[in-house]
Amino acid sequence: MSSMREQSSSFDVARIVRELSELIGTRARKAYQPHYEQVVLRLKPKGKPSTDLVIVRGRRVYTSNRDRPMPSNPSQFAMVLRKHLNNSRFIAVRQYGFDRVIELTFEHGSGRLKLVIELFRDGNVLLLDDEGVIIQPLTHAKYASRTL
């Protein structure tokens, strides 16, 4: 009997990054938060149906073409993603070293934004500006040295 791992390994993350690189050039359409630990970013390739990028905080990232019900009232995080990423172009994806962290880069009229996905226990999803300053985290946390 096999059990599905709850978290992605560094090797899984490298494979996910390779798969996501096939979506470079797509446009971000809408963001949803169907669950407090899940974010869905709808990407639209030119001349093809939309693909959902599903992010489960601290666990995994995958693409899906399945039509799923979405909340009619977007969360604050989904609203911030919509405001900043709507119609932006997905231009790059990378893994930090061999860590379980994925960085997605989006380009829009006034610059670039990064969506950083941490795939480890208590990981977060963070929207960063061009300078690397956090615009909005999915979850807020207090640490001894700072508050997210």
C-alpha positions as CSV (number, residue, x, y, z in Angstrom):
1,M,0.0,0.0,0.0
2,S,1.5,3.3,-1.0
3,S,0.8,6.5,0.7
4,M,1.1,10.0,-0.9
5,R,3.7,12.2,0.8
6,E,2.3,15.3,2.3
7,Q,5.3,17.4,1.3
8,S,7.4,17.7,-1.9
9,S,11.1,16.8,-1.8
10,S,13.8,18.9,-3.5
11,F,13.8,16.5,-6.4
12,D,10.0,16.9,-6.7
13,V,10.5,20.6,-6.7
14,A,13.1,20.4,-9.5
15,R,10.6,18.3,-11.6
16,I,7.7,20.8,-10.9
17,V,9.9,23.7,-12.0
18,R,10.7,21.9,-15.3
19,E,7.0,21.3,-15.8
20,L,6.1,24.9,-15.0
21,S,8.7,26.2,-17.4
22,E,6.4,25.0,-20.2
23,L,3.8,27.6,-19.1
24,I,6.3,30.5,-19.6
25,G,4.6,33.2,-21.8
26,T,1.1,32.6,-20.5
27,R,-0.9,35.4,-18.9
28,A,-2.2,35.4,-15.4
29,R,-6.0,35.8,-15.4
30,K,-7.6,35.4,-12.0
31,A,-6.6,34.2,-8.6
32,Y,-8.8,32.2,-6.2
33,Q,-8.4,30.9,-2.7
34,P,-10.8,28.0,-2.4
35,H,-9.3,26.9,0.9
36,Y,-7.3,28.8,3.5
37,E,-4.2,26.9,2.6
38,Q,-4.8,26.7,-1.2
39,V,-4.3,29.3,-3.9
40,V,-5.3,28.8,-7.5
41,L,-3.8,31.0,-10.2
42,R,-5.6,30.8,-13.6
43,L,-3.1,31.0,-16.5
44,K,-4.1,31.5,-20.1
45,P,-1.9,30.3,-22.9
46,K,-2.4,32.0,-26.2
47,G,-5.0,30.1,-28.3
48,K,-5.4,27.3,-25.7
49,P,-7.8,26.7,-22.8
50,S,-6.8,28.1,-19.3
51,T,-4.7,26.0,-16.9
52,D,-5.0,26.3,-13.2
53,L,-1.8,26.5,-11.1
54,V,-2.8,25.0,-7.8
55,I,-0.6,25.8,-4.8
56,V,-1.2,24.0,-1.5
57,R,0.7,26.0,1.1
58,G,3.8,24.1,2.4
59,R,3.0,21.0,0.5
60,R,2.8,20.9,-3.3
61,V,2.2,22.7,-6.6
62,Y,0.5,21.2,-9.6
63,T,-1.4,22.2,-12.7
64,S,-4.9,21.2,-13.4
65,N,-7.5,21.6,-16.2
66,R,-10.3,20.3,-14.0
67,D,-13.3,22.7,-13.6
68,R,-13.7,23.2,-9.8
69,P,-16.1,25.4,-7.9
70,M,-14.5,28.7,-6.7
71,P,-15.7,30.9,-3.9
72,S,-17.9,33.8,-5.1
73,N,-16.2,36.2,-2.6
74,P,-12.5,36.3,-3.1
75,S,-10.2,36.3,0.0
76,Q,-7.9,39.3,0.7
77,F,-4.9,37.3,-0.6
78,A,-6.8,36.5,-3.9
79,M,-7.8,40.1,-4.3
80,V,-4.2,41.3,-3.9
81,L,-3.0,38.7,-6.4
82,R,-5.7,39.8,-8.9
83,K,-4.8,43.5,-8.4
84,H,-1.1,42.9,-9.0
85,L,-1.0,39.9,-11.4
86,N,-4.1,40.2,-13.6
87,N,-3.0,40.1,-17.3
88,S,0.7,40.0,-16.3
89,R,2.9,37.7,-18.3
90,F,4.5,34.7,-16.6
91,I,8.2,35.0,-17.7
92,A,10.3,32.8,-15.4
93,V,10.3,30.0,-12.9
94,R,13.2,28.8,-10.8
95,Q,14.1,26.8,-7.7
96,Y,16.2,28.5,-5.0
97,G,19.4,26.4,-5.0
98,F,18.2,22.9,-4.2
99,D,15.7,24.1,-1.6
100,R,12.0,23.5,-1.6
101,V,11.2,27.0,-2.7
102,I,9.8,28.0,-6.1
103,E,10.0,31.6,-7.5
104,L,7.6,32.6,-10.3
105,T,8.3,35.9,-12.1
106,F,5.5,37.9,-13.7
107,E,5.9,41.0,-15.9
108,H,3.4,43.8,-16.2
109,G,3.4,47.4,-17.4
110,S,5.1,48.8,-14.4
111,G,7.7,46.2,-13.7
112,R,8.1,42.6,-12.4
113,L,6.6,40.8,-9.5
114,K,7.5,37.5,-7.9
115,L,5.4,34.8,-6.3
116,V,7.5,32.8,-3.9
117,I,6.2,29.4,-2.9
118,E,7.7,27.6,0.1
119,L,7.1,23.9,0.0
120,F,8.1,22.9,3.5
121,R,6.3,22.6,6.9
122,D,4.8,26.0,7.8
123,G,5.9,27.3,4.4
124,N,4.2,30.4,2.9
125,V,3.2,31.9,-0.4
126,L,4.5,35.4,-0.8
127,L,3.9,38.1,-3.4
128,L,7.1,40.3,-3.7
129,D,7.8,43.5,-5.7
130,D,10.7,44.1,-8.0
131,E,13.0,44.9,-5.0
132,G,12.1,41.7,-3.1
133,V,9.8,43.5,-0.6
134,I,6.8,41.5,0.5
135,I,3.6,43.0,-0.8
136,Q,1.4,40.3,0.7
137,P,1.9,36.9,2.4
138,L,-0.7,34.2,2.3
139,T,-0.4,33.6,6.1
140,H,0.8,36.1,8.6
141,A,3.3,34.8,11.2
142,K,5.3,36.3,14.1
143,Y,9.0,35.5,14.5
144,A,11.4,36.7,17.1
145,S,13.0,39.0,14.6
146,R,10.1,40.0,12.4
147,T,6.4,39.8,11.6
148,L,5.1,38.6,8.2
